[in-house]
């Protein structure tokens, strides 16, 4: 699916429609010292299996892609709800 690199949409901080730059959201590296990560490592420690069962078969073919919208006026960044796509392409329109 082709998505324009710049779209005009509502900005909650400006309280009006402004031009936003669109990019694909990518999560950052997990922090090894975060409480949840420490708890997960402690439960996985020692003999035995993982804390949660590993999935044998995948029901879904695609992953959800979230879009990151950045306002060109104030720089406010927000995420747009993820949609399932096999292929995503950001294109210049104009």
C-alpha positions in Angstrom: 0.0 0.0 0.0 1.3 3.4 -0.9 1.0 6.1 1.8 1.9 9.8 1.2 4.9 11.1 3.1 3.1 14.3 4.1 -0.6 14.4 5.0 -2.9 17.2 6.3 -4.6 16.0 9.5 -5.7 17.2 12.9 -3.1 18.1 15.5 -4.3 18.0 19.1 -1.7 20.5 20.3 -2.4 23.1 17.6 -6.1 22.3 17.7 -6.4 22.6 14.0 -5.5 20.7 10.8 -1.9 21.0 9.8 0.6 19.2 7.5 2.2 16.2 9.2 5.2 14.1 8.1 4.5 10.4 8.1 7.0 7.7 9.0 6.8 4.1 10.1 7.0 3.5 13.8 9.8 1.2 14.9 10.2 0.2 18.5 13.4 0.8 20.4 15.8 -1.7 22.0 14.4 -3.3 25.1 16.1 -2.2 28.3 17.6 -5.1 30.2 17.3 -3.3 33.6 13.6 -2.6 33.3 11.5 -4.3 36.0 9.5 -6.4 33.6 12.6 -7.6 31.8 14.3 -8.5 35.1 11.3 -10.4 36.2 11.1 -12.3 32.8 14.8 -13.2 33.1 14.4 -14.4 36.7 11.5 -16.7 35.7 13.4 -18.1 32.8 16.5 -18.8 34.9 17.4 -22.4 36.0 16.0 -25.6 34.7 12.7 -25.8 32.9 11.1 -24.1 30.0 10.2 -20.6 29.1 7.7 -18.6 31.1 5.1 -18.6 28.2 4.6 -21.4 25.7 6.2 -20.9 22.3 3.7 -20.6 19.4 4.0 -23.5 17.0 1.8 -22.2 14.2 1.1 -18.6 13.2 -2.5 -17.7 12.4 -1.6 -14.3 10.9 0.5 -13.7 7.8 1.1 -9.9 8.4 2.1 -7.7 11.2 0.4 -4.5 12.2 2.2 -1.3 11.0 1.8 1.8 13.1 2.3 5.2 11.5 4.1 8.1 13.3 2.7 11.5 12.5 4.8 14.6 13.3 3.2 18.0 13.1 5.3 20.4 10.9 4.1 23.5 12.9 4.7 22.5 16.6 6.6 19.2 16.2 4.1 17.2 18.2 4.4 13.5 17.5 1.5 10.9 17.7 1.0 7.4 16.6 -1.8 6.3 14.3 -3.5 3.0 15.0 -1.8 0.0 13.4 -3.2 -1.5 10.2 -2.3 -4.9 8.8 -0.3 -4.7 5.6 2.0 -7.0 3.7 4.0 -4.2 2.1 4.0 -0.5 2.9 5.6 2.3 0.9 5.9 6.0 1.7 5.7 8.1 -1.5 6.1 11.8 -2.3 2.9 13.2 -3.7 3.0 16.4 -5.6 
